[in-house]
Amino acid sequence: MEQYLVMFKLREESYGGSEEEAAFMLSDQIIPSLERLSEIESDNRVMGGFIEGQRSGAFIFSVKDYEELDKTLASLPIMNVYDVDVAPLQTISSALDRDRNIVGEVKKAAGL
């Protein structure tokens, strides 16, 4: 499984409308998206949440590959009102192996 950090930020033009528009956005986009994220969370494929008091959220998705992540995100109605930044994550053990290999190569090159 690959992991991705996904940051959601509500677009400025998406809020500030009438109460009716806000109610529509909540009932038609945000609540269905939260319900879907809750399902994915119960499958242990996402963790994180929305930042309290702000209009953004941070999640770590565990998926087979980027294509699965893309399909998952595309299925969320909030994609119409949120900007999304995605960054692939490297596991801690993988970063440790990489750095140990670099140290080994540097020591070998230095004759140590």
Disulfide bonds with the S-S distance in Angstrom:
none
